[in-house]
Amino acid sequence: MLYKLRLVEEEVARKLNASGALLIRGPKSCGKTETAKQFARSILQVDQDEQVPLLMATDPKRLLVGDTPRLIDEWQEQPKIWNYVRHEVDNRRQKGQFILTGSANPNEDVKLHSGAGRFTTLNMRTMSWQEMDYSSGQASLSDLLKGIAPKVIDARTDLELIVERILKGGWAALLEAPVDDAMLLNRAYIDLLAEADMSRVSDIKRDPQKVRALLKSLARNIATLVDNTTLAADIKVHEKSELSRPTIIDYLHTLERLMIIDEQPAFNPHIRSSCALRKSAKRHLCDVSLAVAALGLDKNALLNNLKYTGFLFESMVTHDLKVYAQANDAGVYHYRDSSGLEIDAIVQQYSGTWAAFEIKLGTGMIEEAAENLNKFVKKLDLTRTRQPSSLNIIVGTGISFTRADGINVISLSSFGK
């Protein structure tokens, strides 16, 4: 399979030029290694090379010898290698010496000395619609953050095609796979996660059935503000299983270490209203296809339950927003207050510039989304909070255009970085 360009490549090059070592983090199979290989001149595969454990015990510095940048893949399998890399960067005093990739963070009890001044980090996700050539990228986030409205773009997408892309997900290895094959492999990903990865990453035996129960509950509540008490109640009702609060916290922590959970924090602007702002994060899975796989759903199930498919679509778009936001030096947040007003996504650059987004599967909810955005802006205390550069509604079907009230309607098939 030919390698497809990834949007993080510019960031990889920039950070290698700025630091002695680069750490690329992301869930298993998101494409970290293949992207790192585009920059590496030598490779050490820590999880595959049988000599690694022996050399770690006898002469660990030999593992670092090779043309630079040297890729150290799945470094967390030998977490002590971090400190050897750190010292080697100090000794060499050169940029772009090492790339470390990993699909799990090491145990908290592993002593990793700070990489400050030596390491830069980069988070990588599965592929976005623009990276998979599902989207033209003509309506760019970069422009929206500058207040530039998109042109009218007739890039309609059929609902069934959207559902198929939810089922397949953004896994690089599955890009050319038929939908049915991709669904089988995504379910296998869930099986391995429950039966092996959750135990392997922490050296503690996890109950696969309880892991599956938690993943199913996270999938049912995707793109919502769901707390651990609600998860426990949901599991009891739907899975006929009991998971204590400490068990849920422990399992969630392990899923975070594996980078399976991707949280969307709250946006906290200054508002004129007396409404209290909700500070909890929304929970997403690292790829929307895992939610479908965890629940064992298929195309017909999603087409027959468009309300739930709408949540899946929101999660998929939020994932893509995070990819595009990262390329624009920005983060992705959400807004909700005690009155029940909710804005699906806020993209804010580190400079403070921001834009608001409502995410709707179909065009029939555009008016409601526009009303929410206008209500939201009226609540802002613009003497203390910057005015948004743009207000936007991302839809699955329909065309891209700007409404008479200035709100941009953008089809996902035309949206990009």
Secondary structure by P-SEA (a helix, b strand, c coil): cbbbbbcaaaaaaaaaacccbbbbbbcccccaaaaaaaccccccccccccaaaaaaacccccccccccccccccccccccaaaaaaaaaaaacccccbbbbbccccccccccccccccbbbbbbbcccccccccccccccaaaaaaccccccccccccaaaaaaaaaaccccccccccaaaaaaaaaaaaaaaacccccccccccccaaaaaaaaaaaaaaccccccaaaaaaaaaacccccccaaaaaaaaaaaaaaccbbbbbbbbccccccbbbbcbbbbbcccaaaaaaaacccaaaaaacaaaaaaaaaaaaaaaaaaaaaaaccccccccccccccccbbbbcccccbbbbbbbccccaaaaaaaaaaaaaaaccccccccccbbbbbbcbbbbbbccccbbbbbcccccc
